[in-house]
Amino acid sequence: MQIILPKLGLTMTHGTITEWLKQPGAAVRAGEPLCTYETEKATLELEAPEDGLLAEILVPTGAPTPVGTAVCVLETAAESKTKNEKRKTQGATRDADDLQQPAAADHPPSVAGQLVHATPKARAMAATMGVDLRQVSGQGPG
């Protein structure tokens, strides 16, 4: 969520961040000040609207900033959860893609004319690790 510099009066056109009270990566609570900023008439604190993590500072101290400009990014718990779910989904998709890749040979390896039985996952893992399945003794029936 982007935190914007608010317009506090009809004539306010810009403000200047005078100090960042939190640094990127810091946890913040709703209502906790993130920075102080100065207008033509006052010095104020910009507060976090929700609990979260200060992900990024977009405006450095001392730079005149127009009202309505995003000054920082706050990652809320809901956004963090969505990111983590996305990462898990991408990881699962990547794992499924890895398993569906064909083994090095189009046909299963054989030992002295006999077929070597292995699951697709075992074949993929053997191909990834460079293991010749003909050299591995099985443990299960068949």
N, C-alpha and C positions, 0 to 999 in steps of 0.2 A: 504494500500500500504506500503510495506516495504522500508525503506530508507537504502541504503547500503553505506558502506565506499568506496569511489571511489579510483581507482588506478590512481595516477597523473603522474607517470613516469614509465619508463621501469624497474627500479630497486626497486621501492616501493613495499614492501611486507606486511607492516602493518602500523597501526597508533594507536594513543592513544587518547581517548576522555579526554580532560582536564577539560571541564565544560559543563554542560547542561544549556542552556540559557532559555529553556522552560521546564515546568513540565507536566506530564500526565494530560490531561483534558484541556490544554491550546489551545485556537484557534490560528492558525498561517496563515499567508498570503504567497502566492507564493513569493519566494526570501528572505523571512525572515529567519535569522539564527536560527537553532535549537540547535546547540552545537558548541564548538570549539574543534579541534583535532590537534594533533601534529604529524608530520612525522619526518624523520631524518633531513630534511632540512628546514621545515617551520611550522608555526602555522597558521591554516586556520579555516574558519567557514563552516559548512555544512548547506546548505540552503534548505528550503522546496521547492519541485518542483511545488506544487499546494497549493491552499487554503485548509484548513482542520482543523482537531483536532488532537493534539498529543495524540494518544491512549495509547501507551506503550513505555517505554524505555527498550531496550533489552540488552544494554551494559553499565555497570557502568563506572564512571570516573576512570581513572588510569589503566584500563586493556588494555594491548597490544592486538590489534584486527587485524586479517588478512584482507587485502583488499577484497572487495566483500562480506563481512559479513553484515547482516542486523543489524543496530544499534538501530533502532526504528521503530514504526509503526505509519503511518499517515493515519487517516480516512478522506477520501475526501468526498465532498458533495454527489457525485454519490454513493459511498459506503454506506454512511449513509442513503440515500434514499432507496437503495436496502435492507438494514437491516430493515428499518421501514416497507417497503412493505411486507417483509418476516414475520415480527412479526404480521402485520395485517392479513395476510393470515393464519398464524398458529392460531391466535385467532379466526378467522371466522370458521376454520375447527374444532377447539375445541368446539365452540358454537354449530355447526351443529351436532357434535357427541353427545353433551349433550342432544340435542333435540330428537335425534333418540333413546336414551336409553329408554327401556320400563318402564312404570310406575310400582310401587311396585306390583300391581296385574296384572295378564294377562288380566283380563276383567275389563271394566269400573265399578266404584262403582254405586250402586243403592240405592234408597231411597224407602223403603216399596215396593219393587218389581219393581219400576220404574227406568229407565236408567237415570243416571246423564250425561248430555251433557256437554262436555268440549273439547276445542281444544287440540291437542297434546302438544302444548307449555304450555297451562295451566296445563295439567296433569303433565308434566315434572317439572314445577315450583312448583306445589303442592307437588310432591314427594320429591323434593330437600328441601323444607321448612318444610316438615312434616305436611302438612295441609290435613285434610280429606275433600275431595270435597263434601261428603254427608252433611257436616256441613255448607257449603257455599251456600248462596242464590244467584241465578243467576240474571242478570240484563237485558239480552236480550230476544228476543222471543224464546220460546222453552227451 
